[in-house]
Amino acid sequence: MPFRSQSAHRQAAISATSLLAEHYAAEGGRLNSREIAERRKLSQAIVGKVLTTLSQIGLVAGSPGPGGRYTLARTPQSITLSEVIAPFERFEESLMCPFGKGWCGTGPQCPLHQQLTQLRGQITDFLSQTTLAHFQS
């Protein structure tokens, strides 16, 4: 999966699950991929793929197809953003040195190494500590 596609899938995953979290208390939070795509202004094809993947790992429950509707499989308080994006993340690629091969890990550390390490830690902490409850009204 190319980087751009991964980014689109991560974005769609957060957008879709945050909408399901918003509607979790009402109507059981059940929405279909078309409704999610329209409300979040996303491609229905990407939303469908993302929901299928999230369903396979147990974060959403539901079924694809014309009559299919989805809801969160667990409470919004128990699902972190980290879990939502994990199936669409290639962490080892995101840790690569911006200077390319021959730096950080195989040679001297690049001039940005310490700052990037701290930033990655902050992002990881944010994603693992922020739940979908943040999107509920």
N, C-alpha and C positions, 0 to 999 in steps of 0.2 A: 504494500500500500504506500503510495508516494506521500511525502511530507504534507503537501497541500491537502490531500484527501484525509489524512489523519487529523489535521487541524479542523477540517470541516466536520468530521465525524465527532470529534471531541466537543466542538461548539454545539452541534445538533443534539448530542447526548445531554449536555447540561441544559440546553433550552427545552428539550422534551421532558426531562425529568423534573425540572423546576416548574413547568406548567402542570404536570401531574401532581406535584406537591401542592401547588396553589389550589387545585381542585380536589385534593385528597379527602377532605371532610364532606364535601358536597357530592352527591351522586356516586359515592365510592371512588371519585377521581377518575372515572372511566371516560377516556377519549380515544378516538381513532386517529390513525396517522395523518389523515387528511385535515382533521380539525387542528391537530398540533402544528402541522406544516403551515396552515393558513394563519393561525394565531401568532406564530413565531416568525413568519415570512421566510420559511425554509423550503427546500426541495422535499416533496413528499417521498421521493425515492430514497433520499438519504435518511429521512426520518424513519421510514419503514425498515431500512437496514439496521439502523441504530437500535430501534425498539426490538427487533428480532434478536440482535446480539445481547442486549440487556436482559431480554427474557431468558435466553439460554444460560446466563450466569445467575439468574434468580433475583435481579433487581426490580424487574417489572413482571407483571403477570398479565396474560391476555393472549390474543391470537391475531395473526395477520389475516388479511383478506377483507372483502367488502363489508362484512358484518363484524369484523374484529374490533375490539376495544381494549385499551390497556389501562392499567392502574399500577401504582407502586406495589411491589410484593411485600415490602416492609414499611413501617412508619417513616415519614420524612425525617424524624429525629434520629433514626438509626442508619441512614444512608449518607455517606460522605461524598463530597465531590471527587475525592480521590478514587473511590469505588466506581463512580459513574464514568470517569475517563479512562480508567485502567485498561479496559479491553481495546482501546484505541491508541494506546501510548506505547512507544518504543523508547523506554527510559534510557537505554544505553546510547541511543542516538542523541538524546537531549543533553547528555553529559559530555558530548564531544567538545574538544577544545576548538574555539573559533579560529585558531591559527592553523588548524589542520593537523595532519599526521606529523609525527616527529617532535611534538611538544607534549606537555602534560601527560604523564604516564609512560612515555617512551623516551623522553628527553627532558630538558629543563622545563620548569613550569612557565607558562606564558605570563605576561604582565598582568593579565586580568584574572588569573587563577583564584586567588583568595576571594575577590569580590564575587565572582561567579559561583564559587562554592557556597558562600553565605546566601546569595540570592536563591540558589536552588534549594537550600535548606528552608528559607522563608516560604518559598512557594510550596514545597512539600508539606510544611507545617500548616499553611493556610488550607490546602486542599484536604488534608487529613482531619482537620479540626472543624471545617465548615460542613454542616449537614444541609439537607434539602429543607429542613424546618425553617431555614433562613428565608425561604421564598413564600412561606405561608403568611396569609394576612391576619 
